[in-house]
Every structure is written in structure tokens, then in C-alpha cells.
Amino acid sequence: MIRVLQLDPDEAFRSEVTTYFSRLDDFAYEGAGSLEDPEAIAAIDQPRIVLLDLDCPPWGGLAVLQQIRRLWSSAQTKVIMVSQTPPGERLLARAAELGADYFLLRPLDLVILEKRIRQLLQPAAQAPALDLSLRQVQEICAGYFERMGLPPNYKGYRYLIEGIWLAVQHPEWLQTVTRHLYPAIGQRFAVSGAQVERDMRYALEAAWEKGNLDQLYEIFPNISPNKGKPTNSEFISRMVHLVRLAAQLRG
């Protein structure tokens, strides 16, 4: 049984979602308009999916999301943020940092919502691929890379974007970067996989030495100053997540 918890102040929308999921034998739905305190989420039986309104009153969806992640990891509970207006890049990044798994804009097709929920509950290696062009991925990554201070003149800059694009199309390659991802990038640029790995590493080292550390640690909250920079695969995996969220909002 897939337990779905919806936190949204729009009673009509909650009623619409309730009606839809009540027809599905493998779903159990519960909805609420608000939480008096974000910590009140602890009194609720753990759901597999939370549909969380970005403006959930009175504290806001991000405060509730933060409390959800204190209780349950993404592996335990998936959080789908829902908004009536497109959030800005910083708000999107902040939601991703706090542990949002997916973003949807209203109005939305509930058949598609059901499909996304089922996809999110698949094992990580079976995460659905996204049909994005290289140019679309470049546009999304360029904004983040500029904030980080990642030098665009480094070969690793191009390899990282290529790797992010390929990993969006082949999510399973994130588990086998040395065997599949680096060689695939190398083939496109007529270099070895080992050269791809080195040039990516040099670019990330340059960013962490000369870039905007405040922005870097904001975008990569799990990387502490004591730990240093992320590995190539950690960086690509994080960027794939951010690209997916941005692409969802762009439709």
C-alpha cells in the first residue's frame, strides 16, 4: 500500500486528489490544509509520498520539508513539492538542498501525478530517463556553474556538462561512472576515459580553490569544508538532481 499525505491549503484541490486516489486499490490517501507547527508532522504515520504545497501555511513548505527530512530520509519518504507559480532558481536549489525529490506546477494532470509517484518509488537504478537536449542541460547547468565560479575555459567544464546530460538520459550510469560514463564522454571528445576523469577533477579543484565557496556549499550542502570538494560522481549526481527539478518546472 502506498500511503500518500497531502499538505495543501486549497480544499478544492485536496478534494480532487482525494477523489482520484480513492479509486486506486494500492493507494491510501490522507490530506490536511495546514500544520500548526512543522514538528506536528512527527505525529503522523510515516507516508511513502508527501505532496507538499510550497506555500503550506503558516510556516511555508520549506520549513515543513526540513522537518520531514529530520524524520524520514528520501529513501523512506519521497516529497513532491507543488506550486502554482514557478519558483526562482535559488528557491528551487534550496528545496533540492532540503531534500525535495520532485517539483510539479499546478494545474496538473492527476494521471501524470500518479505516474510520477510510481516512478519515484522505483529503485534508484531504475529512475526514469529524461528526454532533454544537450542545449537544455547546458542552459540549466550554466546558471549553476556561474554561481559556483566553475571556470568555463577548463576542458573539465565541458566534460561535466556532457556527463550530466548523459546521466540524465542513462541514470544507471551514475553507478558505473568509470566503466560507462567516462568512456562515453571520451568517445564524444576523442580522449580517454582517464583523461575525462582527470580534467573533471581539475575543474572541480579550481572551483573549490578560486570559486564562490558560499554558493558551492549552498548548492552542495552535504559537502563540508573539512571534507573538501565532492568527487566527480557526487558532483554529477547532484547536478542531475538539480537539472531534473529545473526541467520539471519548465515542462
Backbone hydrogen bonds in HBPLUS format (Angstrom, degrees):
<---DONOR---> <-ACCEPTOR-->    atom                        ^
c    i                          cat <-CA-CA->   ^        H-A-AA   ^      H-
h    n   atom  resd res      DA  || num        DHA   H-A  angle D-A-AA Bond
n    s   type  num  typ     dist DA aas  dist angle  dist       angle   num
A0002-ILE N   A0026-ASP O   2.80 MM  24  6.03 167.4  1.82 146.9 150.9     1
A0028-ALA N   A0002-ILE O   2.92 MM  26  5.99 160.6  1.96 141.1 139.8     2
A0048-ARG N   A0003-ARG O   2.89 MM  45  5.30 147.6  2.00 132.0 141.9     3
A0049-ILE N   A0003-ARG O   3.09 MM  46  6.41 154.8  2.16 162.5 164.6     4
A0004-VAL N   A0028-ALA O   2.79 MM  24  6.08 165.4  1.81 162.4 165.6     5
A0030-GLU N   A0004-VAL O   2.87 MM  26  6.23 141.6  2.02 160.8 172.8     6
A0005-LEU N   A0049-ILE O   2.87 MM  44  6.25 164.2  1.89 156.5 160.8     7
A0051-LEU N   A0005-LEU O   2.75 MM  46  6.15 157.7  1.80 150.7 158.6     8
A0006-GLN N   A0030-GLU O   2.84 MM  24  6.30 158.8  1.89 154.6 161.9     9
A0032-ALA N   A0006-GLN O   2.86 MM  26  6.27 147.8  1.96 161.5 172.3    10
A0007-LEU N   A0051-LEU O   2.83 MM  44  6.16 164.4  1.85 163.8 167.0    11
A0053-ASP N   A0007-LEU O   2.96 MM  46  6.14 165.3  1.98 173.4 171.3    12
A0008-ASP N   A0032-ALA O   2.97 MM  24  6.41 153.8  2.04 162.4 165.1    13
A0014-ARG N   A0010-ASP O   2.98 MM   4  6.30 159.7  2.02 154.0 160.2    14
A0015-SER N   A0011-GLU O   2.92 MM   4  6.11 155.3  1.98 146.3 153.1    15
A0016-GLU N   A0012-ALA O   3.01 MM   4  6.26 150.2  2.10 142.0 149.9    16
A0017-VAL N   A0013-PHE O   2.98 MM   4  6.26 158.6  2.02 151.5 156.6    17
A0018-THR N   A0014-ARG O   2.80 MM   4  5.99 160.5  1.84 151.5 157.6    18
A0019-THR N   A0015-SER O   2.97 MM   4  6.14 165.3  2.00 148.8 151.9    19
A0020-TYR N   A0016-GLU O   3.16 MM   4  6.37 157.7  2.21 143.3 149.2    20
A0021-PHE N   A0017-VAL O   2.99 MM   4  6.22 176.2  1.99 162.2 161.8    21
A0022-SER N   A0018-THR O   2.95 MM   4  5.94 142.8  2.09 148.7 158.4    22
A0023-ARG N   A0020-TYR O   3.24 MM   3  5.81 158.8  2.29 111.4 117.6    23
A0024-LEU N   A0021-PHE O   3.10 MM   3  5.31 162.1  2.13 108.5 114.2    24
A0027-PHE N   A0024-LEU O   3.39 MM   3  5.67 166.6  2.41 114.4 114.5    25
A0040-ALA N   A0037-ASP O   2.81 MM   3  5.42 161.3  1.84 122.0 128.6    26
A0041-ILE N   A0038-PRO O   3.23 MM   3  6.05 170.5  2.24 119.5 122.4    27
A0042-ALA N   A0039-GLU O   3.09 MM   3  5.88 165.0  2.11 120.3 124.0    28
A0043-ALA N   A0040-ALA O   3.06 MM   3  5.66 158.1  2.11 115.6 121.5    29
A0044-ILE N   A0041-ILE O   3.12 MM   3  5.47 163.2  2.14 111.8 116.8    30
A0078-LYS N   A0048-ARG O   2.88 MM  30  6.12 167.0  1.90 148.5 144.1    31
A0050-VAL N   A0078-LYS O   2.83 MM  28  6.29 147.9  1.93 158.0 167.4    32
A0080-ILE N   A0050-VAL O   2.80 MM  30  6.06 169.7  1.81 169.7 173.2    33
A0052-LEU N   A0080-ILE O   2.88 MM  28  6.08 160.7  1.92 152.4 158.9    34
A0082-VAL N   A0052-LEU O   2.85 MM  30  5.86 154.9  1.91 144.1 144.0    35
A0056-CYS N   A0053-ASP O   3.09 MM   3  5.03 159.4  2.13 115.5 113.6    36
A0054-LEU N   A0082-VAL O   2.86 MM  28  5.83 157.3  1.92 162.5 159.5    37
A0061-GLY N   A0054-LEU O   2.87 MM   7  4.36 151.8  1.95 122.0 122.0    38
A0060-GLY N   A0056-CYS O   2.71 MM   4  4.67 139.6  1.87 160.5 161.9    39
A0064-VAL N   A0060-GLY O   3.39 MM   4  6.75 156.8  2.45 147.6 154.1    40
A0065-LEU N   A0061-GLY O   2.79 MM   4  5.99 159.2  1.83 151.3 158.0    41
A0066-GLN N   A0062-LEU O   2.91 MM   4  6.09 156.0  1.97 144.3 150.1    42
A0067-GLN N   A0063-ALA O   3.21 MM   4  6.48 153.2  2.29 139.8 146.0    43
A0068-ILE N   A0064-VAL O   2.86 MM   4  6.18 155.5  1.92 153.3 160.9    44
A0069-ARG N   A0065-LEU O   3.00 MM   4  6.28 159.4  2.04 154.1 158.2    45
A0070-ARG N   A0066-GLN O   3.18 MM   4  6.47 127.2  2.47 133.9 147.3    46
A0070-ARG N   A0067-GLN O   3.10 MM   3  5.03 134.9  2.31  94.1 107.0    47
A0071-LEU N   A0067-GLN O   3.27 MM   4  6.59 135.8  2.48 140.8 151.4    48
A0071-LEU N   A0068-ILE O   3.01 MM   3  5.25 134.4  2.23 100.8 113.4    49
A0072-TRP N   A0068-ILE O   2.74 MM   4  5.93 172.0  1.75 165.0 167.4    50
A0076-GLN N   A0073-SER O   3.01 MM   3  5.23 135.1  2.21 100.6 112.8    51
A0077-THR N   A0073-SER O   2.89 MM   4  6.14 168.2  1.90 161.3 164.4    52
A0101-ASP N   A0079-VAL O   2.92 MM  22  5.36 156.7  1.97 147.5 154.6    53
A0102-TYR N   A0079-VAL O   3.30 MM  23  6.66 138.8  2.48 153.7 151.7    54
A0081-MET N   A0102-TYR O   2.86 MM  21  6.18 157.6  1.91 160.7 153.2    55
A0104-LEU N   A0081-MET O   2.86 MM  23  6.26 154.2  1.92 160.4 169.1    56
A0083-SER N   A0104-LEU O   3.05 MM  21  6.54 153.3  2.13 157.3 165.7    57
A0106-ARG N   A0083-SER O   2.83 MM  23  6.02 156.2  1.89 148.2 153.1    58
A0092-LEU N   A0088-GLY O   2.92 MM   4  6.13 158.1  1.97 154.1 161.0    59
A0093-ALA N   A0089-GLU O   2.87 MM   4  6.08 159.1  1.91 147.5 153.2    60
A0094-ARG N   A0090-ARG O   2.85 MM   4  6.05 154.4  1.91 145.5 153.0    61
A0095-ALA N   A0091-LEU O   2.94 MM   4  6.16 158.3  1.98 147.6 152.8    62
A0096-ALA N   A0092-LEU O   3.00 MM   4  6.28 156.0  2.06 146.9 153.7    63
A0097-GLU N   A0093-ALA O   2.83 MM   4  6.09 153.6  1.90 147.8 155.5    64
A0098-LEU N   A0094-ARG O   2.98 MM   4  6.24 148.2  2.08 146.6 154.7    65
A0100-ALA N   A0095-ALA O   2.94 MM   5  5.50 165.2  1.96 144.7 144.5    66
A0099-GLY N   A0096-ALA O   3.09 MM   3  5.13 147.1  2.20  98.1 108.2    67
A0112-ILE N   A0109-ASP O   3.05 MM   3  5.32 120.3  2.42 102.5 116.4    68
A0113-LEU N   A0109-ASP O   2.98 MM   4  6.36 151.1  2.07 145.1 154.3    69
A0114-GLU N   A0110-LEU O   2.94 MM   4  6.13 162.6  1.97 144.7 147.9    70
A0115-LYS N   A0111-VAL O   3.07 MM   4  6.33 158.5  2.12 142.5 148.6    71
A0116-ARG N   A0112-ILE O   2.84 MM   4  6.13 157.8  1.89 154.1 159.8    72
A0117-ILE N   A0113-LEU O   2.94 MM   4  6.21 158.2  1.99 153.9 159.9    73
A0118-ARG N   A0114-GLU O   3.04 MM   4  6.33 164.2  2.06 154.1 157.4    74
A0119-GLN N   A0115-LYS O   2.97 MM   4  6.22 151.4  2.05 145.8 154.2    75
A0120-LEU N   A0116-ARG O   2.87 MM   4  6.09 158.3  1.91 151.9 157.3    76
A0121-LEU N   A0117-ILE O   3.17 MM   4  6.40 139.3  2.34 144.2 154.3    77
A0122-GLN N   A0119-GLN O   3.07 MM   3  5.31 162.4  2.10 109.1 114.1    78
A0126-GLN N   A0123-PRO O   2.80 MM   3  5.38 150.8  1.89 117.5 127.2    79
A0127-ALA N   A0124-ALA O   3.06 MM   3  5.24 161.4  2.09 116.9 116.1    80
A0130-LEU N   A0168-VAL O   3.22 MM  38  5.89 160.3  2.26 132.9 138.9    81
A0137-VAL N   A0133-SER O   3.15 MM   4  6.51 160.8  2.19 152.0 156.4    82
A0138-GLN N   A0134-LEU O   2.85 MM   4  6.07 159.1  1.89 152.2 158.7    83
A0139-GLU N   A0135-ARG O   2.97 MM   4  6.17 157.9  2.02 149.7 154.5    84
A0140-ILE N   A0136-GLN O   3.19 MM   4  6.46 157.9  2.25 146.1 151.2    85
A0141-CYS N   A0137-VAL O   2.88 MM   4  6.04 172.1  1.88 158.7 161.3    86
A0142-ALA N   A0138-GLN O   2.82 MM   4  5.78 155.9  1.88 149.5 156.0    87
A0145-PHE N   A0141-CYS O   2.76 MM   4  5.96 169.7  1.77 166.5 170.0    88
A0146-GLU N   A0142-ALA O   2.94 MM   4  6.01 154.8  2.01 145.2 151.3    89
A0147-ARG N   A0143-GLY O   3.24 MM   4  6.44 157.8  2.29 140.3 145.8    90
A0148-MET N   A0144-TYR O   2.97 MM   4  6.28 152.3  2.05 150.1 158.2    91
A0149-GLY N   A0145-PHE O   2.96 MM   4  6.08 139.7  2.12 142.4 153.0    92
A0150-LEU N   A0145-PHE O   3.06 MM   5  5.24 162.0  2.09 152.0 152.6    93
A0212-ASN N   A0148-MET O   2.81 MM  64  5.23 153.4  1.88 129.4 138.3    94
A0154-TYR N   A0151-PRO O   3.37 MM   3  5.87 168.7  2.38 113.7 116.9    95
A0157-TYR N   A0154-TYR O   3.09 MM   3  5.43 143.9  2.22 105.7 115.2    96
A0158-ARG N   A0155-LYS O   3.06 MM   3  5.54 118.5  2.45 109.3 121.8    97
A0159-TYR N   A0155-LYS O   3.09 MM   4  6.44 160.0  2.13 150.3 156.7    98
A0160-LEU N   A0156-GLY O   2.80 MM   4  5.88 151.9  1.88 144.7 151.5    99
A0161-ILE N   A0157-TYR O   3.20 MM   4  6.50 162.2  2.24 147.9 151.6   100
A0162-GLU N   A0158-ARG O   2.99 MM   4  6.19 162.4  2.02 148.5 153.9   101
A0163-GLY N   A0159-TYR O   2.79 MM   4  5.96 156.1  1.84 146.0 153.1   102
A0164-ILE N   A0160-LEU O   2.84 MM   4  6.07 153.7  1.91 150.2 157.0   103
A0165-TRP N   A0161-ILE O   2.94 MM   4  6.17 162.8  1.97 150.7 155.2   104
A0166-LEU N   A0162-GLU O   2.94 MM   4  6.19 163.3  1.96 152.1 156.4   105
A0167-ALA N   A0163-GLY O   2.90 MM   4  6.01 154.1  1.97 143.7 151.1   106
A0168-VAL N   A0164-ILE O   2.94 MM   4  6.15 141.5  2.09 144.8 154.8   107
A0169-GLN N   A0165-TRP O   3.26 MM   4  6.58 148.7  2.36 142.2 149.8   108
A0170-HIS N   A0166-LEU O   2.75 MM   4  5.95 140.8  1.90 143.2 156.0   109
A0173-TRP N   A0170-HIS O   2.91 MM   3  5.70 160.1  1.95 126.9 132.7   110
A0174-LEU N   A0171-PRO O   3.13 MM   3  5.82 164.2  2.15 118.3 123.0   111
A0175-GLN N   A0172-GLU O   3.13 MM   3  5.77 160.6  2.17 114.0 119.7   112
A0176-THR N   A0173-TRP O   2.99 MM   3  4.96 148.6  2.09  99.4 109.3   113
A0180-HIS N   A0176-THR O   2.85 MM   4  5.81 163.0  1.88 159.2 163.7   114
A0182-TYR N   A0177-VAL O   2.81 MM   5  5.90 173.5  1.82 164.3 163.3   115
A0184-ALA N   A0180-HIS O   3.09 MM   4  6.12 151.8  2.17 144.1 152.2   116
A0185-ILE N   A0181-LEU O   3.01 MM   4  6.30 158.4  2.06 156.9 162.4   117
A0186-GLY N   A0182-TYR O   2.86 MM   4  6.04 166.7  1.88 155.9 160.3   118
A0187-GLN N   A0183-PRO O   2.87 MM   4  6.02 149.6  1.96 144.6 151.9   119
A0188-ARG N   A0184-ALA O   3.35 MM   4  6.58 147.6  2.47 137.1 144.2   120
A0188-ARG N   A0185-ILE O   3.04 MM   3  5.27 123.0  2.38 100.9 115.1   121
A0189-PHE N   A0185-ILE O   3.17 MM   4  6.52 134.1  2.39 144.3 157.1   122
A0189-PHE N   A0186-GLY O   3.14 MM   3  5.15 133.1  2.37  95.0 107.8   123
A0190-ALA N   A0186-GLY O   2.71 MM   4  5.56 106.6  2.25 144.7 161.8   124
A0191-VAL N   A0186-GLY O   2.91 MM   5  4.64 160.1  1.95 129.8 135.2   125
A0196-VAL N   A0192-SER O   3.11 MM   4  6.47 154.0  2.18 146.2 153.2   126
A0197-GLU N   A0193-GLY O   3.01 MM   4  6.31 161.1  2.05 149.8 154.1   127
A0198-ARG N   A0194-ALA O   3.04 MM   4  6.30 159.9  2.08 147.2 152.1   128
A0199-ASP N   A0195-GLN O   2.92 MM   4  6.09 169.4  1.93 155.3 158.0   129
A0200-MET N   A0196-VAL O   2.98 MM   4  6.14 157.3  2.03 152.6 158.6   130
A0201-ARG N   A0197-GLU O   3.05 MM   4  6.23 159.7  2.10 144.4 150.3   131
A0202-TYR N   A0198-ARG O   2.89 MM   4  6.21 155.6  1.95 152.7 159.4   132
A0203-ALA N   A0199-ASP O   3.09 MM   4  6.25 159.5  2.13 143.7 148.7   133
A0204-LEU N   A0200-MET O   3.01 MM   4  6.33 159.4  2.06 154.1 159.4   134
A0205-GLU N   A0201-ARG O   2.89 MM   4  6.09 156.7  1.95 149.5 156.5   135
A0206-ALA N   A0202-TYR O   2.93 MM   4  6.15 153.8  2.00 147.8 154.6   136
A0207-ALA N   A0203-ALA O   3.02 MM   4  6.30 153.3  2.09 143.7 150.9   137
A0208-TRP N   A0204-LEU O   2.99 MM   4  6.23 159.6  2.03 150.7 155.4   138
A0209-GLU N   A0205-GLU O   2.94 MM   4  6.07 131.5  2.18 139.3 152.3   139
A0210-LYS N   A0206-ALA O   2.80 MM   4  5.77 158.2  1.85 151.7 156.9   140
A0211-GLY N   A0207-ALA O   2.68 MM   4  4.45 137.9  1.85 124.9 132.9   141
A0216-LEU N   A0212-ASN O   2.92 MM   4  6.18 158.6  1.96 152.6 159.7   142
A0217-TYR N   A0213-LEU O   2.91 MM   4  6.04 167.2  1.92 154.4 156.0   143
A0218-GLU N   A0214-ASP O   3.04 MM   4  6.14 131.4  2.29 133.2 146.5   144
A0219-ILE N   A0215-GLN O   2.89 MM   4  6.11 156.4  1.95 152.4 157.4   145
A0220-PHE N   A0216-LEU O   2.84 MM   4  5.93 144.7  1.96 142.4 153.4   146
A0223-ILE N   A0220-PHE O   3.09 MM   3  5.68 166.7  2.10 120.6 124.6   147
A0227-LYS N   A0224-SER O   2.95 MM   3  5.21 128.7  2.22 104.0 117.6   148
A0228-GLY N   A0224-SER O   3.07 MM   4  6.37 143.9  2.20 152.6 163.4   149
A0235-PHE N   A0231-THR O   2.92 MM   4  6.13 163.0  1.95 156.7 161.0   150
A0236-ILE N   A0232-ASN O   2.93 MM   4  6.17 169.8  1.94 156.9 159.3   151
A0237-SER N   A0233-SER O   2.91 MM   4  5.94 162.1  1.95 144.4 150.0   152
A0238-ARG N   A0234-GLU O   3.01 MM   4  6.13 159.4  2.05 145.4 150.7   153
A0239-MET N   A0235-PHE O   2.98 MM   4  6.22 162.3  2.01 152.6 157.6   154
A0240-VAL N   A0236-ILE O   2.84 MM   4  6.04 151.4  1.92 151.4 159.4   155
A0241-HIS N   A0237-SER O   3.17 MM   4  6.43 154.6  2.24 143.1 148.9   156
A0242-LEU N   A0238-ARG O   3.08 MM   4  6.46 156.2  2.14 147.6 153.8   157
A0243-VAL N   A0239-MET O   2.80 MM   4  5.99 158.8  1.84 151.4 157.6   158
A0244-ARG N   A0240-VAL O   2.91 MM   4  6.08 157.6  1.96 148.0 154.0   159
A0245-LEU N   A0241-HIS O   3.09 MM   4  6.39 160.1  2.13 147.9 152.5   160
A0246-ALA N   A0242-LEU O   2.97 MM   4  6.20 166.0  1.99 151.3 155.2   161
A0247-ALA N   A0243-VAL O   2.82 MM   4  5.96 158.6  1.86 151.6 158.0   162
A0248-GLN N   A0244-ARG O   2.96 MM   4  6.14 151.8  2.04 148.2 155.3   163
A0249-LEU N   A0245-LEU O   3.30 MM   4  6.60 152.2  2.38 145.9 151.7   164
A0250-ARG N   A0246-ALA O   3.12 MM   4  6.40 142.3  2.27 142.6 153.2   165
A0251-GLY N   A0248-GLN O   3.26 MM   3  5.24 148.3  2.36  94.4 103.7   166
